[in-house]
Amino acid sequence: MNSIDKRNNVKKDYDLIAKQYSEEFGNYIEDINIYEEFEKYLKKETTILDIGAGSGRSYSYFNKKGYNYIAYDFSENMKKCAYELHGEFPYIVDDVVNIKKHFADNSVETVFAIYTLFHLPDEDFEKALKDISDILKTDGIFLLSYCVGNGERFDDEPYLGENGKAVLYMNYMNRDHVNELLAKNNFDILYESTKHEEGENIIGEDGNDAVFVITKKKG
């Protein structure tokens, strides 16, 4: 299976679970401490590009805070659910590997990408970091998350029940390797936090460690 097939596999899964996911998470903000930490680095009324926006739960948070917001996700069904929940707002439907088709270099103030980039194969993850660095303005803020582990595998998708066994592509990453890639792409790390996730609807048999990293693009 090549990288395109892996990304399309993830897109198919999220299209299938969009309605159920939006009903559960449409307005619910988990990791509120991460959002609040992220805001410490933001300018008033900055524009936030949310990569992996899903059904718009981050929109519900940032819009109330007075930030400008652009959603980006590859699932058309997620966009439909987002509009049903929140009304229409700027929402681009495309694969993250195509992000430079939509944004010029040095044009974006802030990028928010949690629970998203761990679905990318290594080569696409590296491309995404480079492209995000390219489109960010100098001193732009970039929040990402990834799951700690050793390489790629297909995990169960809890929302698909018996049809969701070993169907969701995940890429678990080494912390040092991610930090090296961030440095290579001109990012300084401002903040890092790790959360162990486990429970009924958590991906991975034994849960996983999710790492949240706030970075700034160097001049």
N, C-alpha and C positions, 0 to 999 in steps of 0.2 A: 504494500500500500504506500503510495507516494504522498508527499506533503499536501497536495491538493485534495486527494481522497480523504486524508485525515481531517482537514478543515471542513470539508463538505459533510463528513460523518458527524462532526460536532454541530454544524448548522442544522442538519436533519433532526438531531436529538432535541435541540432547543425549539425548533418549529413545532415539534410534537408536544412538548411540555409547556408551551408558552401560556396557555390559558390557566392551567393549574398553578404554574409558577407565579403568574401575575395575581391570582386570587390570594396566594399565601404571602407574597412579598411586595405587592404593589405599592404600599405606603410604609412598609416596615423597614426601619433602618437598623441593621445590626452593626456592630463595630462603631458605635457612635463616638467612641474615644478617638478613633482614627479620623473620622470626619472633623472632629473638633481640633485635632492636632494639625490636620491639613489646612484648616482655615487660618491658623496662626501665620501662615506664610503667604496668604492671598491678599491682593490689593482689593480695595472696595470696588464693587461692581465689575470685577474681572470676568472674563469669559472663560468658562470651563468646557473643555472638550471631553466628554465621557465616552471612552472606548469600551464597548460591551455594556451598553446602557440598559439592555433588556426591556423590562416593562415600565421603566421610568421611576423607580423608587428614589434614585439619587436626584432626579429632576424635582421630585416633590420636596426634597430637603433643600437643595440649593436655590430653587426658585423663591421659596419663602424667605430665604436669607438675602435676597436682592442681587444674586449673581446672575450674569448672563449664562446661558447653558445651550450646548449643542450635543445632541445624542448621536452616537455612532454604533451600529450593530449590524450583523449580517442576517438577522432573522426578521423577515417581513412580518411574521406572525407576532413577534415581540413588539414590533412597532404598532401593529393594530391594537394589541392589548394596552400598550402605553397610552394611545389616543383615547381608548375607551375609558381608561381610569382618570386621565389627567387633562384631556382636551389636547388640541394640536400644539406642538412646539417644534423647533428645528430638530429634525431627525433624519440622518443619512443612513441608508441601508446599503452596506457594502462590506466586503472582507477587509480586515485590518491591513492586509498586505497591499491594498490599493489606496491607502490613506493619502499618499502624495498626489493622487489624482484630484483630491478635493481641497487640499490646503497647500499654499505656497510655502517655501522656506521662510523661516523667521516671521511667521504670521500668527502663531497661536500663543496665548499667554499662559495657559494652564492645561495640563492633561491629567485625567483621572482614569485609572485603569485597574480596578480591583476585580478579582475573581474572573479574569478574562484571559490573560496572556499565558496561563498554564495549559491552555488548549492548543498552543502552537508548537509544532516541531522545532527542533533546535535552530535550523536555518531560518525559519520564519520568525522565531523569537528574536534572533539577532538582527534580522532585517527590520522588525518592528521597532527595536530600540534605536537603530540608526535613523529610521524615518521620523520617529517622534523627536529625536534630537534635532533633525534638520528643520522640522516645521515649528519647533519652539523658538520663541524669542530668547535672546540672551537674558539670563536670570529667570527664565520661565520655570515654573514648578511642575514636577511630574511625580505623581503617586502611582505606584504599581504594587501588585501583590503576586506572589508565586508560592508554590507548595514545595517543601523540602523533600528530597528523595533522590532516587537513582534511576533516572531515565523514564522512558515512555511505557504506558500500558493502557489497556482498556478496562476501565472500572465500571461497576454497576451504576446505572442511573436510577436513583430511588423512586423518582416520579413515574417511571415506566413499569414499575412492578416486575412481574415475571418476564415481561418483554424487554426489560432493561438490564439483563445480565450481561456484563462485560461488553457494553456497547459504547461507552463514553470515552473518547480519547483524552488522555491526560499526559502531561509531560512534567515529571517531578525533577527538581533542579538542585544542584549543589550551591550552597550559599556563597562560597568563595568564587565560584565561576560566575554567578550572577553579578557579584560586586565587581569582578574584573571587566565584565561586559559593560557595566554602567560607567566605569572609569574610562574605558576605551571610547565610549560614545559621548564623552565630555560632560558627565554628570557627577556632581558632588553629592554625597549622601548627607542629608540633614537630620534624618530620624529613621529609626528602625524598630519594629515591634513584632514579636512572634506570638501567635495564638494557636493552641492545640484545639483542633475541632474533632468532635466525636458525637455520635447520636444517630437517630433513626434515619434522617435525611442527609447525612453527611457522606460525601464521596470518599471511597476507600474503605476497605474491610475493617481496618483498625483506626479509622480517622486519619487525620493528617495535621502537620504543622504548617500553618499559613504565615508567611512573612510579609509584612507591609513596610514599604520603603518610600520615604519622601525624599526627592532629590531636587537639585537646582542645576540648570544648564549653565555651565561656565562661559565666561566671555572669551 
